[in-house]
Amino acid sequence: MTTTEKIANAKKRIDELERLIKYWNDSDHDEAKIVNFAGKIENKVA
């Protein structure tokens, strides 16, 4: 991955976080705020 690609990916993440912060701070949204983040769950047996 080139430096330019890394910067572009970081910018996308920053933009997404800024949108989430704006949404959470928006006083027009009084209902419960639920955000579903996709995650990988691994079951490991010791």
N, C-alpha and C positions, 0 to 999 in steps of 0.2 A: 504494500500500500504506500503510495507516494505521500509526501507531505501535504500536497494540495488536497488529496482525497481525505486525509486525516482532518484537515482544517474544515473541509466541507461537511464531514460527518459531525464534528464538534459543533459547528454552527447550527445544524439541524437539531441537535440535542438541546442547545441553548434556546433556540426558538420555541421548541416544544415546552421546555420548562417555563419560559416567559408566558406562554399562553395559559399554562396551568395556574401559575401565580395570579395572572389577571383574572381568571375565572374564579378562583378561590376568594379573591379580594373583592369581587364584584358584589355590591350590596343588592343587586336586583335578583340574585339567586338565593332565596331563603330556604329552599328545600335541601334535603340531605345531599351532601356532595360525595359521590362514590366514583372512584376511578378504578377501572379494572386493568391491571398491568399483567400482560402475559408473562408467565414464568415457567421455567422448567423445574419440575419436581422429580427428584430421583430417589428411589427407594433403595437403600443400601443395607445389607445385612452384615452384621459383624461376625 
